[in-house]
Amino acid sequence: MNIHQLVEKTRTFRRFDESHAVSEDTLVSLVDLARLSASGANRQPLKYILVTDPAVRADVYPCLAWAGYLSDWHGPDPGERPAAYIVILGDREISESFGVDHGIAAQSIMLGATEAGLGGCIIASVKKEKLRVALNIPKQYDVLLVLALGKPVERVVIDTINNNDVKYWRDEKHVHHVPKRTIAEIVIRR
């Protein structure tokens, strides 16, 4: 698949086949994509915690919020929860500022996950102190993002925005709709 197809296929998935295991080796290969990605001033201040163990996944899950626009949905049910997580940390012993490094790293990981037949959700709405305790994360690290990963069990489609409404939604068949602005709306021509 070409880069356009890969980006278009890399959607945010929030429901997974929890029985489909994701190995630590797979997570390491995804983090390697982040390692090779750009980093401000080449400081490379990011560190990663890889979570595949079911008991540890159960500790991570309540630290996360899932879909702000879906107010009547509180996250995936048991059996549809992520099979793995990657926690992205910023090492303050390397840098006090992480710029956009974690966004670049997360997108590289998500693109790799898609290529590997997986899907995921980049989660910034994290109960950081609760997660710090759950995973025994030392104070030198800032919790930046959590990536939830697994084999998707939902369909996500891209729609054109109507009436400037950017809120994603689910239809009666549980298809997840994500409105996107048109290219004509976002390119400013001079």
Secondary structure as GFF3:
##gff-version 3
##sequence-region A 1 190
A	DSSP	alpha_helix	3	9	.	.	.	ID=ss1
A	DSSP	beta_strand	16	17	.	.	.	ID=ss2
A	DSSP	alpha_helix	24	36	.	.	.	ID=ss3
A	DSSP	three_ten_helix	40	42	.	.	.	ID=ss4
A	DSSP	beta_strand	46	51	.	.	.	ID=ss5
A	DSSP	alpha_helix	54	60	.	.	.	ID=ss6
A	DSSP	three_ten_helix	61	63	.	.	.	ID=ss7
A	DSSP	beta_strand	84	91	.	.	.	ID=ss8
A	DSSP	alpha_helix	101	115	.	.	.	ID=ss9
A	DSSP	beta_strand	119	123	.	.	.	ID=ss10
A	DSSP	alpha_helix	128	135	.	.	.	ID=ss11
A	DSSP	beta_strand	141	152	.	.	.	ID=ss12
A	DSSP	beta_strand	156	160	.	.	.	ID=ss13
A	DSSP	beta_strand	169	170	.	.	.	ID=ss14
A	DSSP	beta_strand	176	180	.	.	.	ID=ss15
A	DSSP	alpha_helix	183	186	.	.	.	ID=ss16
###
